[in-house]
Amino acid sequence: MNAAEFLFLVAAGFGAGLIGYITGLASVVSYPALLAVGLSPIAANVTNTVSLVAVGIGSTAQSGRVMLDGDRRRLIGGVVVSLIGGTIGAVTLLITPPGAFEAIVPFLVALAAVALLLQPMLRRWATSHEDRPGVWLFSLLVISVYGGYFGAGAGIMVLALMLVLTSEPLWRAALSKSLFLGIANTVAAVGFMLFGPVHWWAALAMAIGCLAGGYCGPPVVKRLPAEPLRIAVAIGGLALAVWLAVR
């Protein structure tokens, strides 16, 4: 990897970190950037997972105390299931053939995007479920498994889950998404570091940018209008689903 490619990945990482915190679509920037510098799909996948850990670190460092002011039981439960789900997803990737799970990825991402588009209606429908932590925890577990396995679009899935099945405002939902997905990514990243084809220079460059972008995310998202942002995120999710389907 030459200096130009390294700097390109740092810049892409910053964009991924900022966009990932705000929208949950970090991989729409980071994954194609890793492919662009010549990594194979599998190497890009595991390198992407390792580097995106920095997004969660950056955003939590910026607003970690805010999380403690919310629902402690939801926070602890989310951390535990993210840890379990990320572990299951990483193990699954390491022991199954490449592409075995990727066929359903576009559909999962599209489903999350549609859920965001229909969020006001779905939230009214789901009001009776807000007192059922089991529904929310199981859904987060499934998404964490997917996040540990492949990850592209996992952020938008968690964001949709938070906005549909909880009463969290957008900015807190985005912070929760970064924390829970960051935990799932961290667990998966450890496994990939030990057993996966991580490209370390690419991971370092991307992580530097992701750390800075994730740190800048919390103050930015608080100042953005919620409704236009929700619609923009949903449209971006549909675009990512199409890209994953045709790539």
C-alpha positions as CSV (number, residue, x, y, z in Angstrom):
1,M,0.0,0.0,0.0
2,N,1.4,3.4,-1.0
3,A,1.0,6.7,0.7
4,A,-1.8,7.9,-1.6
5,E,-3.9,4.8,-0.9
6,F,-3.2,5.2,2.9
7,L,-4.4,8.8,2.9
8,F,-7.4,7.9,0.7
9,L,-8.4,5.3,3.3
10,V,-8.0,7.8,6.2
11,A,-10.3,10.3,4.4
12,A,-12.8,7.5,3.6
13,G,-12.6,6.4,7.2
14,F,-13.5,9.9,8.4
15,G,-16.5,10.0,6.1
16,A,-17.5,6.5,7.2
17,G,-17.2,7.4,10.9
18,L,-19.3,10.5,10.5
19,I,-21.9,9.0,8.2
20,G,-21.9,5.8,10.2
21,Y,-22.7,7.6,13.4
22,I,-25.4,9.8,11.9
23,T,-27.0,7.3,9.6
24,G,-25.8,3.8,10.5
25,L,-24.4,3.5,6.9
26,A,-20.6,3.5,7.5
27,S,-20.1,0.6,5.2
28,V,-21.5,2.4,2.3
29,V,-18.3,4.4,2.4
30,S,-15.7,2.1,4.0
31,Y,-16.4,-1.2,2.3
32,P,-16.2,0.1,-1.3
33,A,-13.1,2.2,-0.4
34,L,-11.3,-1.0,0.7
35,L,-12.3,-2.8,-2.5
36,A,-11.1,0.2,-4.4
37,V,-7.5,-0.2,-3.1
38,G,-7.4,-3.8,-4.2
39,L,-8.6,-5.9,-1.3
40,S,-10.6,-9.0,-2.0
41,P,-14.2,-9.1,-0.8
42,I,-13.4,-11.3,2.2
43,A,-10.3,-9.3,3.2
44,A,-12.3,-6.1,2.8
45,N,-15.1,-7.5,4.9
46,V,-12.9,-8.5,7.9
47,T,-10.7,-5.3,7.6
48,N,-13.8,-3.2,7.5
49,T,-15.1,-4.8,10.7
50,V,-11.8,-4.2,12.5
51,S,-11.6,-0.6,11.4
52,L,-15.2,0.3,12.2
53,V,-14.5,-0.5,15.9
54,A,-13.0,3.0,16.0
55,V,-16.4,4.6,15.2
56,G,-17.9,3.2,18.4
57,I,-14.8,4.3,20.4
58,G,-14.9,7.8,19.0
59,S,-18.6,8.3,19.5
60,T,-18.6,6.8,23.0
61,A,-15.7,8.9,24.0
62,Q,-17.6,12.0,22.9
63,S,-21.0,11.2,24.6
64,G,-20.4,8.1,26.7
65,R,-21.8,9.8,29.9
66,V,-25.1,10.5,28.1
67,M,-25.8,6.8,27.8
68,L,-25.7,6.5,31.6
69,D,-28.5,9.0,31.9
70,G,-30.9,6.7,30.0
71,D,-32.6,3.4,30.8
72,R,-29.9,1.4,32.6
73,R,-31.6,-1.9,32.2
74,R,-31.9,-1.4,28.4
75,L,-28.3,-0.4,28.3
76,I,-27.0,-3.4,30.2
77,G,-29.3,-5.8,28.2
78,G,-28.2,-4.3,24.9
79,V,-24.5,-4.7,25.8
80,V,-24.9,-8.3,26.8
81,V,-26.9,-9.4,23.7
82,S,-24.5,-7.4,21.4
83,L,-21.6,-9.3,22.9
84,I,-23.2,-12.6,22.4
85,G,-24.5,-11.8,18.9
86,G,-21.2,-10.4,17.7
87,T,-19.4,-13.6,18.9
88,I,-21.9,-15.9,17.1
89,G,-21.6,-13.9,13.9
90,A,-17.8,-13.9,13.9
91,V,-17.6,-17.6,14.5
92,T,-20.2,-18.2,11.8
93,L,-18.2,-16.3,9.2
94,L,-15.0,-18.1,10.1
95,I,-16.5,-21.6,9.8
96,T,-18.8,-21.2,6.8
97,P,-18.1,-20.8,3.1
98,P,-17.8,-17.2,1.9
99,G,-21.1,-15.8,0.6
100,A,-23.3,-18.3,2.4
101,F,-25.1,-15.6,4.3
102,E,-24.6,-12.6,1.9
103,A,-27.5,-13.6,-0.3
104,I,-30.0,-12.3,2.2
105,V,-28.0,-9.1,3.1
106,P,-29.8,-6.8,0.5
107,F,-33.2,-7.9,1.8
108,L,-32.3,-7.2,5.4
109,V,-30.9,-3.8,4.6
110,A,-33.9,-2.9,2.5
111,L,-36.3,-4.1,5.3
112,A,-34.5,-1.8,7.8
113,A,-34.8,1.1,5.3
114,V,-38.5,0.5,4.8
115,A,-39.0,0.3,8.5
116,L,-37.4,3.8,8.9
117,L,-39.6,5.2,6.1
118,L,-42.7,3.8,7.9
119,Q,-41.3,4.6,11.4
120,P,-44.1,6.9,12.6
121,M,-46.8,4.4,11.7
122,L,-44.8,1.4,13.0
123,R,-44.1,3.2,16.3
124,R,-47.8,3.7,16.8
125,W,-48.4,0.1,16.1
126,A,-45.5,-1.0,18.3
127,T,-46.4,1.1,21.3
128,S,-47.8,-2.0,23.1
129,H,-44.4,-3.7,22.6
130,E,-42.3,-1.0,24.4
131,D,-42.9,-2.7,27.7
132,R,-41.7,-6.0,26.3
133,P,-37.9,-6.0,26.5
134,G,-37.7,-9.5,25.2
135,V,-38.9,-8.4,21.7
136,W,-36.3,-5.6,21.6
137,L,-33.5,-7.8,23.0
138,F,-34.1,-10.7,20.6
139,S,-34.2,-8.3,17.6
140,L,-30.9,-6.7,18.7
141,L,-29.4,-10.2,19.1
142,V,-30.3,-11.2,15.6
143,I,-28.9,-7.9,14.2
144,S,-25.7,-8.3,16.3
145,V,-25.2,-11.8,14.8
146,Y,-25.5,-10.3,11.3
147,G,-23.2,-7.4,12.3
148,G,-20.5,-9.8,13.5
149,Y,-20.9,-11.9,10.3
150,F,-21.0,-9.3,7.5
151,G,-22.1,-5.9,9.0
152,A,-23.0,-3.8,6.0
153,G,-26.2,-2.1,6.9
154,A,-26.2,-3.4,10.5
155,G,-26.1,0.2,11.8
156,I,-29.3,1.2,10.0
157,M,-31.0,-2.0,11.3
158,V,-30.2,-1.1,14.9
159,L,-31.2,2.5,14.3
160,A,-34.5,1.4,12.8
161,L,-35.0,-1.0,15.8
162,M,-34.4,1.8,18.3
163,L,-36.7,4.2,16.6
164,V,-39.5,1.7,16.1
165,L,-39.5,-0.3,19.3
166,T,-38.4,2.4,21.8
167,S,-39.3,6.0,22.5
168,E,-35.7,7.2,22.2
169,P,-35.1,10.4,20.2
170,L,-33.0,10.2,17.1
171,W,-29.8,11.5,18.6
172,R,-30.0,9.0,21.5
173,A,-31.0,6.2,19.2
174,A,-27.9,7.0,17.1
175,L,-25.6,6.9,20.2
176,S,-27.2,3.6,21.3
177,K,-26.7,2.2,17.8
178,S,-23.0,3.1,17.9
179,L,-22.5,1.5,21.3
180,F,-24.3,-1.8,20.7
181,L,-22.9,-2.2,17.2
182,G,-19.5,-1.2,18.3
183,I,-19.5,-4.0,20.9
184,A,-20.6,-6.6,18.3
185,N,-17.9,-5.3,15.9
186,T,-15.2,-5.4,18.6
187,V,-16.0,-9.0,19.5
188,A,-16.0,-10.0,15.8
189,A,-12.8,-7.9,15.2
190,V,-10.9,-9.9,17.9
191,G,-11.7,-13.1,16.1
192,F,-10.8,-11.7,12.7
193,M,-7.5,-10.4,14.1
194,L,-6.6,-13.8,15.2
195,F,-8.0,-15.9,12.4
196,G,-9.1,-13.7,9.5
197,P,-7.2,-12.1,6.5
198,V,-7.0,-8.6,7.9
199,H,-5.0,-6.1,5.9
200,W,-3.3,-4.3,8.7
201,W,-2.2,-1.1,6.9
202,A,-5.6,-0.6,5.4
203,A,-7.2,-1.3,8.8
204,L,-4.9,1.3,10.5
205,A,-5.6,4.0,7.9
206,M,-9.4,3.4,8.0
207,A,-9.4,3.3,11.8
208,I,-7.7,6.6,12.1
209,G,-10.3,8.3,10.0
210,C,-13.2,6.3,11.7
211,L,-12.1,7.4,15.1
212,A,-12.1,11.1,14.1
213,G,-15.4,10.8,12.3
214,G,-17.1,8.9,15.1
215,Y,-15.9,11.5,17.6
216,C,-17.4,14.3,15.5
217,G,-20.7,12.5,15.0
218,P,-22.6,13.1,18.3
219,P,-22.5,17.0,18.3
220,V,-23.4,17.0,14.6
221,V,-26.4,14.7,14.8
222,K,-27.9,16.7,17.7
223,R,-28.2,19.8,15.4
224,L,-29.8,18.0,12.4
225,P,-33.6,18.0,11.8
226,A,-34.9,14.6,12.8
227,E,-37.6,14.0,10.1
228,P,-35.5,14.9,7.0
229,L,-32.6,12.9,8.4
230,R,-34.8,9.9,9.0
231,I,-36.0,10.0,5.3
232,A,-32.5,10.6,4.0
233,V,-31.2,7.6,6.0
234,A,-33.9,5.4,4.7
235,I,-33.2,6.4,1.1
236,G,-29.5,5.7,1.7
237,G,-30.4,2.3,3.1
238,L,-32.4,1.4,0.0
239,A,-29.5,2.5,-2.2
240,L,-27.1,0.4,-0.2
241,A,-29.4,-2.6,-0.5
242,V,-29.5,-2.2,-4.3
243,W,-25.7,-1.9,-4.4
244,L,-25.2,-5.0,-2.3
245,A,-27.7,-6.9,-4.6
246,V,-25.9,-6.0,-7.8
247,R,-22.3,-5.9,-6.8
